[in-house]
């Protein structure tokens, strides 16, 4: 099981030096990937009182594709979107951006996608919120075609391309696509289409119910459910590294292929405090530190 981290972007701020220090720090501790969340716009809670999401306009979110271009130059970690809100974005542009990141990281991009919850973003980006579930399925099929075919002609319900393609293509052909979401429809969709999924439940009965829906979707599409990856999240709490180790073991026993450790919303301060907590967690789960030397692209 590969162990990574969730970028605590809502807490470490917008200083490029802090972002670089965090990335180099987690790589040096032996973590294998950085997972970043996506929000283009935050809603003003004084106006949008009906929204109950966890983030608003006061929370810092870096644009993942641009951020990953920066991180690709300073780390060899796998970079993971967890998740890109795909239906509010132009499919061909996402395909181009993801291909570029995959090139810059030498094949170390995992593209997590999902539907999101914030209609304010959809409105601002000129996309429909109400049919986003139907549109994402066509988008995923089209992404894979754009990454693997020299020229694509597509006439779908929502997308049109006429004899066009990406150059240069990504290193991974296709780039792995992972799905977020927790509704029965989203879970079955992950089984039908995804290379992996991000559960919204901890190991136990709720996770097993979700996994049964992913399996149902896979079987309906003639796919092997055992080949679909699964990534859990373990959050740092006041119980410290011992609790982290227990939860990481639980995910391993549940069959997760990946797990990320999140230090967000744990009452930590700057980069140093987040890295200190992750250092304790790395020791508790026996991660092997990376060599202490500058990162150079070959």
N, C-alpha and C positions, 0 to 999 in steps of 0.2 A: 504494500500500500504506500503510495506516494504522499508525502506530507508537505503542505504549503501553508501560506498565510493569506489572510484577508487584509488588503491595504486599508489602514485606518484613516482614510482620506478626510473624513469629517472632523478629525482631531489633530492631525499633524500639519495642517495648513497648506499654504500655496508656495512655500519657499522651495525652489528647485533643489537647493543644497540639502534640505531636509528629506526630500523624496529620494535623492540619490543615496544619502546616508542610510535611510531605511532599507532600500533595495540591496545595497552592498552588505548591510548588516545581516539581513535574513539569509542571504546567500552564504555568507561566512559561517552562519550557525548550522548550515546543512539542510535548510528548507529547499524544496524543489520547485515551487511555483509561487507566483503572486496572483491573487484573484482580486479583481476590481469591479465595483458596482458601477452602474450607469444611471445618471439623470442629467438631461440637458438643461431643464429648467425646474426650479422649485416654486411651488405655489405659495402665495401670500396667505397665511392662515387667517388673517383679519378679514379677508374677502371671501376666500374659498373655505367657509366654515364646515361644509359638508364633507370635506376630504379628511380621512382618518389615517393616511399613510404615515410611515415613520419619519419622513423627511419633508422639509419645506425650504423656502428660499434662504434660510439662515445656515443651511448645511453646505459645506464645501464638497463639490464633486468635480473631479478632473475628467475631461473628455477621454475615454479609454483609448481610442485609437491614437490620438496625439500623444497621450501619456506613454503608451507602449512604444511609440517611435523613439521617445527619449530613453526609456528603460532599456531598449534593445542595444543601445550604445554603451551601456555601463554594467550590464549583467547578462549572464547566460541562462537565467531562470526561465522556465516556461511561464508565459503570460496568458492569463485566463480572464475572459469577460464573464462576470457572474451576476447579472446577465446584461447583454446589449438588448435594449428594447427595440426589437427588429421592425415591427410593423409601423413604427413612427419614422422610420428611415427609408431612404431610397435604396432598393435592393442592389442595383448595379454599383452604386457608390460604396455600400458596405462590402461588396465583393472585392472592389478595387482596394479599399483601405485594408481589409483583412489580408489580401494577397501581399500587399506591401509590408505589413507587419510580419507576416510569415517569412518573407525574404530576409528582412532585417534581423530577425531572431534565428535565422537558419533552421526554420521548421519547428519553432517552439511556441506556436500559438494554438490555443484551444478557444474556440468561439462559442461561448454560452449565449443563448438567445432566449427571449421570453416576451410576454405581452405587456408587462407593466401594469400599473394601477392608476396612473395620473392622467386624466383626460385633458388637463391644462397643457401638458407637453404636446399631446397629439394636435390640439387646436393650433398651437403656435407653429408647429412643423407642417401644418397643412395636410394631416392624415386623419382618416376616420378612426374613431375609438371603438365604434360599435361592431365592426366586422373584423377586428384585428385577429381573432382566432382563425378565421377562414383564410385570411391573407397570408399568415405566417407559413402555412403549409406550402403554398405556392412559392413563397420566397425561398424557403429552404431548398426545394427542388432546383430552383433557378440558380441559387448560389453554387450548388455543387456542379451544375452544368458550366457555369462561367469559370470555375476553377479547373475544369478538366477538359473542356473542348476549346479548340482554337477559335471557332466562330459559332455563335449561337443565334438561332432564330426561335423565338418563343411567342406564342399567341395564347395567353391565358386569360382568366377572368379579370385579373387585376394588373398583369404585367405584360409588356410588349417589348421585344427586342428583335431587330431585323439584321441578321448577318453581321454580328459584331462580337468582339471578344477582348479579353484582357491581355496586355503585354507589359511587363513580363508576368508569367503565371506564378502562382505560389510554389513554394518548395514542396509542401504537402499537397497532394492532389487526390482527393480533396482535403481541405482543412477540416479537422474534427469539429462537429457541431453538437453541442450539449444543450439540453433544454432545462429551463426552470419552470416553475408553476406547481400548483397543488390541487387544482380542480380535477375531477375525474376525466374531463375532456383533455386537459393538458397532460395528464399522466398517460392516457392511452396514446395521445399524439407523440409523446416521447418514445413510447414503445414502437410506434410505427416508423418514426423518422430519425431519431437521435442516435448519435454515437455514445451518449452518456446522459445522465440526468442529475440534477441537484435536488435531493429530497428536502422538503420543508418540515420534516418530522425527525425526531431522534430515534435511535434503535429501540424497537419494541413493537407492540401491536399496531400502532398507527403507521409506522414505517412499512410493516408487512402488508397492511391493506393497500398502501400506495404502491408498493412493489408488485402486488398482484395485478393492479391496473396497468402498470407498465408492461408486465408480462402478457397480459391480455392483448394489448395493442400490438406487441411484437408478434405474437402468434397469429393474429389476424392478418398481418402483413407478410407472413411466411419468413419471419426473422428469428434468429436464435436469441432468446432473452439473455442468455449467459454471456453474450458478447457486448452487452450494453454496460458501459461504465457507470459508477455511482460515486458521487462525492458528498461527504457529510461536512458539517461545520461544527467545531467545538469552540465555545466561548470562554475566555479567561474570566474568572470570578475571584472573589476574595478567598475562596478555598485553595487557590494557587495551583501549582504544577501537579500536585498529586491528583487533583480532580481531573486535570487535563489528561493525564496518563490513563486514568480509568475510562474516560470517554473515548479516547483514541483507540484503546483496546476494544471497546464496545463496537465501534465502527468497523474495526478489522474483523471481529467475529461476525458482524452482520454482512460481511462480504463486500465492503466498500473497496473500490480501487484507489480512491483518493480521499484525503481529508484536509481541510484547511482550518487553521487555528486563528480565531478572531480575537483581537484585543480592543475592538471598538466598544464604546459604552461600558467600559470597565473602570472608569474613574482615573485613567492614566493621563499623564501630561504629554510632554513632547516626545520626540523620537526616542530619546534615551530611555524613557520609562517603558515604552512599548517594546523596545529591543531587550530590555532587562527581563521583562516578563517572558518574552519568547525564548530568551536564553535559558531561563529556568525550565520552561516547557521542553526545550530541546534536550536538556539533560535528563529530564524525567522519562522521555520516550526514547532515549538512546540514539538521537540523531548524530551522525558523524559530521563534524565541522568540515567545511571546504578548506582547501589549502589557503594559507594567508599570503596571497600574492595578488598583484594587480590583474584585473581581467583584461585580456587582450583578445580581440577577434582574429582568428586565423584567416 
